[in-house]
Amino acid sequence: MKITSILFFFFFAYLGYLSGEIRPLLQNVSHRDSQTLNGLWHYIVDMNETGYYNYRWEAYDEQEKPRANAYFKNSKPKHGRDLIEYDFDSSPTLRVPGD
């Protein structure tokens, strides 16, 4: 029984060595700043990815000054001529549970 458990230990240690990834463990989790994400979330289905890419297929989050069409900016129309076709405030909601 001892030999079997030792062999299992070395086998899994060797597999960890082969993966080449050593990830540090999270420590002191109870004393870190945290924020709960549970509650009601507004969502928009972006099937054509118009809120992520511009007309040149460049991602908005990679640009220095993204336009108001980027969904993550949550822009509101300032004038009647502004072409902002989404609104998170009036979009449907879903309930996100806590852990």
N, CA, C and O atoms as a GROMACS GRO file, in nm:
protein
  396
    1MET      N    1   0.082  -0.120   0.000
    1MET     CA    2   0.000   0.000   0.000
    1MET      C    3   0.086   0.126   0.000
    1MET      O    4   0.055   0.223  -0.068
    2LYS      N    5   0.196   0.123   0.077
    2LYS     CA    6   0.285   0.238   0.081
    2LYS      C    7   0.348   0.263  -0.056
    2LYS      O    8   0.360   0.377  -0.100
    3ILE      N    9   0.388   0.158  -0.119
    3ILE     CA   10   0.456   0.172  -0.249
    3ILE      C   11   0.359   0.229  -0.352
    3ILE      O   12   0.397   0.312  -0.434
    4THR      N   13   0.235   0.184  -0.348
    4THR     CA   14   0.135   0.233  -0.443
    4THR      C   15   0.110   0.382  -0.423
    4THR      O   16   0.103   0.458  -0.520
    5SER      N   17   0.096   0.424  -0.299
    5SER     CA   18   0.072   0.567  -0.274
    5SER      C   19   0.193   0.651  -0.312
    5SER      O   20   0.177   0.763  -0.362
    6ILE      N   21   0.312   0.601  -0.290
    6ILE     CA   22   0.433   0.675  -0.330
    6ILE      C   23   0.440   0.686  -0.481
    6ILE      O   24   0.476   0.791  -0.535
    7LEU      N   25   0.407   0.577  -0.552
    7LEU     CA   26   0.408   0.581  -0.698
    7LEU      C   27   0.305   0.679  -0.752
    7LEU      O   28   0.333   0.752  -0.848
    8PHE      N   29   0.186   0.682  -0.692
    8PHE     CA   30   0.085   0.779  -0.733
    8PHE      C   31   0.134   0.922  -0.712
    8PHE      O   32   0.113   1.008  -0.797
    9PHE      N   33   0.199   0.946  -0.599
    9PHE     CA   34   0.251   1.080  -0.571
    9PHE      C   35   0.351   1.123  -0.677
    9PHE      O   36   0.342   1.234  -0.729
   10PHE      N   37   0.447   1.036  -0.709
   10PHE     CA   38   0.548   1.072  -0.808
   10PHE      C   39   0.488   1.084  -0.948
   10PHE      O   40   0.533   1.166  -1.028
   11PHE      N   41   0.388   1.002  -0.978
   11PHE     CA   42   0.322   1.010  -1.108
   11PHE      C   43   0.254   1.145  -1.127
   11PHE      O   44   0.272   1.209  -1.231
   12PHE      N   45   0.178   1.190  -1.028
   12PHE     CA   46   0.109   1.319  -1.039
   12PHE      C   47   0.207   1.436  -1.030
   12PHE      O   48   0.184   1.539  -1.092
   13ALA      N   49   0.314   1.420  -0.955
   13ALA     CA   50   0.416   1.524  -0.951
   13ALA      C   51   0.483   1.537  -1.088
   13ALA      O   52   0.513   1.648  -1.133
   14TYR      N   53   0.507   1.423  -1.153
   14TYR     CA   54   0.567   1.424  -1.286
   14TYR      C   55   0.472   1.488  -1.388
   14TYR      O   56   0.517   1.562  -1.475
   15LEU      N   57   0.342   1.459  -1.378
   15LEU     CA   58   0.245   1.521  -1.469
   15LEU      C   59   0.243   1.672  -1.450
   15LEU      O   60   0.232   1.746  -1.548
   16GLY      N   61   0.253   1.718  -1.328
   16GLY     CA   62   0.258   1.862  -1.302
   16GLY      C   63   0.384   1.924  -1.359
   16GLY      O   64   0.382   2.038  -1.406
   17TYR      N   65   0.494   1.850  -1.354
   17TYR     CA   66   0.620   1.898  -1.410
   17TYR      C   67   0.610   1.908  -1.562
   17TYR      O   68   0.664   2.002  -1.621
   18LEU      N   69   0.543   1.811  -1.626
   18LEU     CA   70   0.531   1.812  -1.771
   18LEU      C   71   0.443   1.925  -1.821
   18LEU      O   72   0.465   1.977  -1.931
   19SER      N   73   0.344   1.963  -1.744
   19SER     CA   74   0.254   2.069  -1.789
   19SER      C   75   0.327   2.203  -1.801
   19SER      O   76   0.289   2.286  -1.882
   20GLY      N   77   0.431   2.224  -1.721
   20GLY     CA   78   0.511   2.344  -1.731
   20GLY      C   79   0.448   2.467  -1.671
   20GLY      O   80   0.508   2.575  -1.673
   21GLU      N   81   0.330   2.455  -1.619
   21GLU     CA   82   0.261   2.569  -1.560
   21GLU      C   83   0.263   2.556  -1.409
   21GLU      O   84   0.216   2.458  -1.353
   22ILE      N   85   0.316   2.656  -1.346
   22ILE     CA   86   0.311   2.661  -1.200
   22ILE      C   87   0.231   2.785  -1.166
   22ILE      O   88   0.276   2.898  -1.187
   23ARG      N   89   0.113   2.764  -1.115
   23ARG     CA   90   0.025   2.875  -1.082
   23ARG      C   91   0.031   2.903  -0.933
   23ARG      O   92   0.016   2.811  -0.852
   24PRO      N   93   0.052   3.027  -0.897
   24PRO     CA   94   0.050   3.056  -0.754
   24PRO      C   95  -0.092   3.047  -0.699
   24PRO      O   96  -0.188   3.083  -0.766
   25LEU      N   97  -0.102   3.000  -0.578
   25LEU     CA   98  -0.233   2.988  -0.515
   25LEU      C   99  -0.277   3.123  -0.460
   25LEU      O  100  -0.194   3.204  -0.419
   26LEU      N  101  -0.407   3.144  -0.461
   26LEU     CA  102  -0.460   3.265  -0.398
   26LEU      C  103  -0.447   3.250  -0.247
   26LEU      O  104  -0.487   3.148  -0.190
   27GLN      N  105  -0.394   3.349  -0.184
   27GLN     CA  106  -0.376   3.343  -0.040
   27GLN      C  107  -0.447   3.460   0.025
   27GLN      O  108  -0.466   3.566  -0.036
   28ASN      N  109  -0.486   3.440   0.148
   28ASN     CA  110  -0.548   3.544   0.230
   28ASN      C  111  -0.676   3.597   0.164
   28ASN      O  112  -0.698   3.718   0.159
   29VAL      N  113  -0.758   3.508   0.114
   29VAL     CA  114  -0.878   3.546   0.040
   29VAL      C  115  -0.978   3.619   0.129
   29VAL      O  116  -1.044   3.712   0.084
   30SER      N  117  -0.988   3.579   0.252
   30SER     CA  118  -1.088   3.641   0.340
   30SER      C  119  -1.055   3.787   0.373
   30SER      O  120  -1.144   3.861   0.414
   31HIS      N  121  -0.931   3.830   0.356
   31HIS     CA  122  -0.893   3.968   0.387
   31HIS      C  123  -0.876   4.053   0.262
   31HIS      O  124  -0.833   4.169   0.272
   32ARG      N  125  -0.907   4.000   0.145
   32ARG     CA  126  -0.898   4.079   0.022
   32ARG      C  127  -1.026   4.158   0.002
   32ARG      O  128  -1.133   4.120   0.050
   33ASP      N  129  -1.014   4.268  -0.071
   33ASP     CA  130  -1.133   4.345  -0.107
   33ASP      C  131  -1.213   4.263  -0.207
   33ASP      O  132  -1.157   4.208  -0.302
   34SER      N  133  -1.342   4.255  -0.186
   34SER     CA  134  -1.427   4.177  -0.276
   34SER      C  135  -1.555   4.254  -0.304
   34SER      O  136  -1.592   4.346  -0.232
   35GLN      N  137  -1.621   4.212  -0.410
   35GLN     CA  138  -1.747   4.275  -0.449
   35GLN      C  139  -1.838   4.165  -0.499
   35GLN      O  140  -1.799   4.085  -0.584
   36THR      N  141  -1.958   4.160  -0.447
   36THR     CA  142  -2.052   4.058  -0.490
   36THR      C  143  -2.114   4.100  -0.623
   36THR      O  144  -2.143   4.218  -0.645
   37LEU      N  145  -2.136   4.004  -0.711
   37LEU     CA  146  -2.191   4.031  -0.842
   37LEU      C  147  -2.333   3.978  -0.857
   37LEU      O  148  -2.388   3.981  -0.967
   38ASN      N  149  -2.391   3.928  -0.749
   38ASN     CA  150  -2.526   3.873  -0.760
   38ASN      C  151  -2.628   3.986  -0.765
   38ASN      O  152  -2.605   4.096  -0.715
   39GLY      N  153  -2.742   3.956  -0.827
   39GLY     CA  154  -2.848   4.055  -0.839
   39GLY      C  155  -2.905   4.056  -0.979
   39GLY      O  156  -2.885   3.961  -1.055
   40LEU      N  157  -2.976   4.161  -1.014
   40LEU     CA  158  -3.034   4.175  -1.147
   40LEU      C  159  -2.935   4.243  -1.241
   40LEU      O  160  -2.880   4.348  -1.207
   41TRP      N  161  -2.913   4.184  -1.358
   41TRP     CA  162  -2.822   4.238  -1.459
   41TRP      C  163  -2.901   4.266  -1.586
   41TRP      O  164  -2.981   4.183  -1.630
   42HIS      N  165  -2.878   4.382  -1.645
   42HIS     CA  166  -2.935   4.414  -1.775
   42HIS      C  167  -2.844   4.356  -1.883
   42HIS      O  168  -2.721   4.357  -1.869
   43TYR      N  169  -2.903   4.306  -1.990
   43TYR     CA  170  -2.822   4.246  -2.096
   43TYR      C  171  -2.874   4.288  -2.232
   43TYR      O  172  -2.991   4.323  -2.248
   44ILE      N  173  -2.785   4.284  -2.331
   44ILE     CA  174  -2.818   4.312  -2.470
   44ILE      C  175  -2.756   4.200  -2.552
   44ILE      O  176  -2.636   4.172  -2.538
   45VAL      N  177  -2.834   4.137  -2.638
   45VAL     CA  178  -2.782   4.034  -2.727
   45VAL      C  179  -2.727   4.104  -2.850
   45VAL      O  180  -2.800   4.172  -2.922
   46ASP      N  181  -2.599   4.088  -2.874
   46ASP     CA  182  -2.530   4.154  -2.985
   46ASP      C  183  -2.494   4.048  -3.089
   46ASP      O  184  -2.378   4.007  -3.098
   47MET      N  185  -2.591   4.004  -3.167
   47MET     CA  186  -2.569   3.893  -3.260
   47MET      C  187  -2.472   3.929  -3.372
   47MET      O  188  -2.396   3.842  -3.416
   48ASN      N  189  -2.472   4.052  -3.417
   48ASN     CA  190  -2.383   4.092  -3.527
   48ASN      C  191  -2.256   4.160  -3.478
   48ASN      O  192  -2.178   4.209  -3.559
   49GLU      N  193  -2.235   4.164  -3.349
   49GLU     CA  194  -2.118   4.224  -3.286
   49GLU      C  195  -2.099   4.369  -3.325
   49GLU      O  196  -1.986   4.415  -3.342
   50THR      N  197  -2.209   4.443  -3.340
   50THR     CA  198  -2.199   4.584  -3.374
   50THR      C  199  -2.155   4.667  -3.254
   50THR      O  200  -2.107   4.779  -3.272
   51GLY      N  201  -2.170   4.616  -3.135
   51GLY     CA  202  -2.125   4.689  -3.017
   51GLY      C  203  -1.982   4.659  -2.979
   51GLY      O  204  -1.930   4.716  -2.883
   52TYR      N  205  -1.916   4.569  -3.054
   52TYR     CA  206  -1.777   4.533  -3.024
   52TYR      C  207  -1.682   4.577  -3.136
   52TYR      O  208  -1.569   4.615  -3.109
   53TYR      N  209  -1.730   4.571  -3.262
   53TYR     CA  210  -1.646   4.609  -3.376
   53TYR      C  211  -1.703   4.734  -3.442
   53TYR      O  212  -1.824   4.758  -3.440
   54ASN      N  213  -1.615   4.814  -3.503
   54ASN     CA  214  -1.662   4.925  -3.584
   54ASN      C  215  -1.679   4.876  -3.728
   54ASN      O  216  -1.669   4.757  -3.754
   55TYR      N  217  -1.705   4.968  -3.820
   55TYR     CA  218  -1.732   4.926  -3.958
   55TYR      C  219  -1.608   4.873  -4.028
   55TYR      O  220  -1.620   4.816  -4.136
   56ARG      N  221  -1.491   4.890  -3.972
   56ARG     CA  222  -1.366   4.836  -4.028
   56ARG      C  223  -1.323   4.706  -3.959
   56ARG      O  224  -1.211   4.659  -3.981
   57TRP      N  225  -1.409   4.649  -3.879
   57TRP     CA  226  -1.384   4.527  -3.801
   57TRP      C  227  -1.265   4.544  -3.707
   57TRP      O  228  -1.187   4.451  -3.688
   58GLU      N  229  -1.252   4.662  -3.649
   58GLU     CA  230  -1.154   4.687  -3.544
   58GLU      C  231  -1.228   4.686  -3.411
   58GLU      O  232  -1.332   4.750  -3.397
   59ALA      N  233  -1.175   4.615  -3.316
   59ALA     CA  234  -1.241   4.604  -3.185
   59ALA      C  235  -1.236   4.738  -3.112
   59ALA      O  236  -1.132   4.806  -3.110
   60TYR      N  237  -1.349   4.775  -3.053
   60TYR     CA  238  -1.355   4.902  -2.981
   60TYR      C  239  -1.263   4.903  -2.859
   60TYR      O  240  -1.207   5.008  -2.828
   61ASP      N  241  -1.247   4.790  -2.791
   61ASP     CA  242  -1.167   4.792  -2.668
   61ASP      C  243  -1.017   4.800  -2.696
   61ASP      O  244  -0.939   4.816  -2.602
   62GLU      N  245  -0.975   4.791  -2.822
   62GLU     CA  246  -0.834   4.805  -2.857
   62GLU      C  247  -0.803   4.945  -2.909
   62GLU      O  248  -0.688   4.974  -2.940
   63GLN      N  249  -0.902   5.030  -2.918
   63GLN     CA  250  -0.882   5.166  -2.968
   63GLN      C  251  -0.854   5.260  -2.852
   63GLN      O  252  -0.898   5.237  -2.739
   64GLU      N  253  -0.781   5.368  -2.881
   64GLU     CA  254  -0.751   5.466  -2.776
   64GLU      C  255  -0.876   5.542  -2.732
   64GLU      O  256  -0.900   5.559  -2.613
   65LYS      N  257  -0.956   5.586  -2.829
   65LYS     CA  258  -1.079   5.659  -2.799
   65LYS      C  259  -1.194   5.590  -2.870
   65LYS      O  260  -1.227   5.626  -2.982
   66PRO      N  261  -1.255   5.491  -2.806
   66PRO     CA  262  -1.368   5.424  -2.872
   66PRO      C  263  -1.488   5.516  -2.885
   66PRO      O  264  -1.511   5.603  -2.802
   67ARG      N  265  -1.564   5.495  -2.992
   67ARG     CA  266  -1.681   5.577  -3.017
   67ARG      C  267  -1.794   5.541  -2.921
   67ARG      O  268  -1.784   5.446  -2.843
   68ALA      N  269  -1.900   5.618  -2.928
   68ALA     CA  270  -2.014   5.596  -2.840
   68ALA      C  271  -2.091   5.469  -2.876
   68ALA      O  272  -2.174   5.424  -2.797
   69ASN      N  273  -2.066   5.411  -2.994
   69ASN     CA  274  -2.134   5.288  -3.034
   69ASN      C  275  -2.087   5.167  -2.956
   69ASN      O  276  -2.153   5.063  -2.959
   70ALA      N  277  -1.975   5.177  -2.888
   70ALA     CA  278  -1.926   5.064  -2.809
   70ALA      C  279  -2.020   5.040  -2.692
   70ALA      O  280  -2.047   5.131  -2.614
   71TYR      N  281  -2.070   4.918  -2.681
   71TYR     CA  282  -2.169   4.889  -2.578
   71TYR      C  283  -2.113   4.909  -2.437
   71TYR      O  284  -2.187   4.948  -2.347
   72PHE      N  285  -1.987   4.884  -2.417
   72PHE     CA  286  -1.931   4.895  -2.282
   72PHE      C  287  -1.926   5.038  -2.232
   72PHE      O  288  -1.905   5.061  -2.112
   73LYS      N  289  -1.943   5.136  -2.319
   73LYS     CA  290  -1.943   5.276  -2.276
   73LYS      C  291  -2.077   5.317  -2.217
   73LYS      O  292  -2.085   5.414  -2.142
   74ASN      N  293  -2.184   5.243  -2.250
   74ASN     CA  294  -2.320   5.270  -2.200
   74ASN      C  295  -2.356   5.418  -2.222
   74ASN      O  296  -2.399   5.487  -2.130
   75SER      N  297  -2.337   5.463  -2.345
   75SER     CA  298  -2.361   5.604  -2.380
   75SER      C  299  -2.509   5.635  -2.388
   75SER      O  300  -2.592   5.548  -2.416
   76LYS      N  301  -2.541   5.758  -2.363
   76LYS     CA  302  -2.677   5.809  -2.375
   76LYS      C  303  -2.678   5.916  -2.484
   76LYS      O  304  -2.580   5.990  -2.498
   77PRO      N  305  -2.786   5.926  -2.562
   77PRO     CA  306  -2.791   6.031  -2.666
   77PRO      C  307  -2.796   6.170  -2.603
   77PRO      O  308  -2.878   6.197  -2.515
   78LYS      N  309  -2.708   6.258  -2.650
   78LYS     CA  310  -2.704   6.396  -2.599
   78LYS      C  311  -2.792   6.488  -2.682
   78LYS      O  312  -2.845   6.587  -2.632
   79HIS      N  313  -2.805   6.456  -2.811
   79HIS     CA  314  -2.886   6.535  -2.902
   79HIS      C  315  -2.982   6.441  -2.974
   79HIS      O  316  -2.967   6.319  -2.966
   80GLY      N  317  -3.079   6.495  -3.042
   80GLY     CA  318  -3.174   6.414  -3.117
   80GLY      C  319  -3.112   6.345  -3.237
   80GLY      O  320  -3.167   6.248  -3.289
   81ARG      N  321  -2.997   6.394  -3.283
   81ARG     CA  322  -2.932   6.338  -3.402
   81ARG      C  323  -2.830   6.230  -3.368
   81ARG      O  324  -2.772   6.170  -3.460
   82ASP      N  325  -2.806   6.203  -3.240
   82ASP     CA  326  -2.710   6.099  -3.202
   82ASP      C  327  -2.767   5.962  -3.234
   82ASP      O  328  -2.882   5.932  -3.200
   83LEU      N  329  -2.687   5.877  -3.299
   83LEU     CA  330  -2.731   5.744  -3.339
   83LEU      C  331  -2.684   5.640  -3.238
   83LEU      O  332  -2.590   5.564  -3.265
   84ILE      N  333  -2.746   5.637  -3.125
   84ILE     CA  334  -2.718   5.535  -3.025
   84ILE      C  335  -2.842   5.448  -3.017
   84ILE      O  336  -2.948   5.492  -2.972
   85GLU      N  337  -2.828   5.323  -3.061
   85GLU     CA  338  -2.944   5.236  -3.077
   85GLU      C  339  -2.956   5.131  -2.968
   85GLU      O  340  -3.024   5.031  -2.988
   86TYR      N  341  -2.895   5.151  -2.855
   86TYR     CA  342  -2.908   5.056  -2.745
   86TYR      C  343  -2.931   5.133  -2.616
   86TYR      O  344  -2.898   5.251  -2.606
   87ASP      N  345  -2.988   5.065  -2.521
   87ASP     CA  346  -3.012   5.130  -2.392
   87ASP      C  347  -3.019   5.020  -2.286
   87ASP      O  348  -3.113   4.941  -2.282
   88PHE      N  349  -2.919   5.016  -2.201
   88PHE     CA  350  -2.916   4.915  -2.095
   88PHE      C  351  -3.028   4.936  -1.993
   88PHE      O  352  -3.075   4.840  -1.932
   89ASP      N  353  -3.070   5.059  -1.974
   89ASP     CA  354  -3.174   5.087  -1.874
   89ASP      C  355  -3.308   5.024  -1.911
   89ASP      O  356  -3.383   4.984  -1.823
   90SER      N  357  -3.338   5.016  -2.041
   90SER     CA  358  -3.466   4.958  -2.081
   90SER      C  359  -3.452   4.816  -2.135
   90SER      O  360  -3.550   4.758  -2.183
   91SER      N  361  -3.332   4.758  -2.127
   91SER     CA  362  -3.312   4.622  -2.177
   91SER      C  363  -3.363   4.520  -2.074
   91SER      O  364  -3.381   4.554  -1.957
   92PRO      N  365  -3.385   4.394  -2.117
   92PRO     CA  366  -3.433   4.292  -2.024
   92PRO      C  367  -3.329   4.262  -1.916
   92PRO      O  368  -3.211   4.292  -1.932
   93THR      N  369  -3.374   4.202  -1.808
   93THR     CA  370  -3.284   4.167  -1.698
   93THR      C  371  -3.284   4.018  -1.675
   93THR      O  372  -3.378   3.947  -1.712
   94LEU      N  373  -3.178   3.971  -1.612
   94LEU     CA  374  -3.171   3.833  -1.566
   94LEU      C  375  -3.112   3.834  -1.427
   94LEU      O  376  -3.035   3.923  -1.391
   95ARG      N  377  -3.148   3.734  -1.349
   95ARG     CA  378  -3.101   3.726  -1.210
   95ARG      C  379  -2.972   3.644  -1.205
   95ARG      O  380  -2.971   3.527  -1.244
   96VAL      N  381  -2.865   3.706  -1.158
   96VAL     CA  382  -2.736   3.639  -1.141
   96VAL      C  383  -2.727   3.595  -0.996
   96VAL      O  384  -2.730   3.678  -0.905
   97PRO      N  385  -2.714   3.463  -0.971
   97PRO     CA  386  -2.709   3.415  -0.833
   97PRO      C  387  -2.572   3.437  -0.772
   97PRO      O  388  -2.472   3.450  -0.843
   98GLY      N  389  -2.567   3.442  -0.640
   98GLY     CA  390  -2.441   3.449  -0.568
   98GLY      C  391  -2.377   3.312  -0.561
   98GLY      O  392  -2.438   3.212  -0.600
   99ASP      N  393  -2.256   3.304  -0.511
   99ASP     CA  394  -2.190   3.175  -0.502
   99ASP      C  395  -2.222   3.106  -0.371
   99ASP      O  396  -2.174   2.995  -0.346
   0.00000   0.00000   0.00000
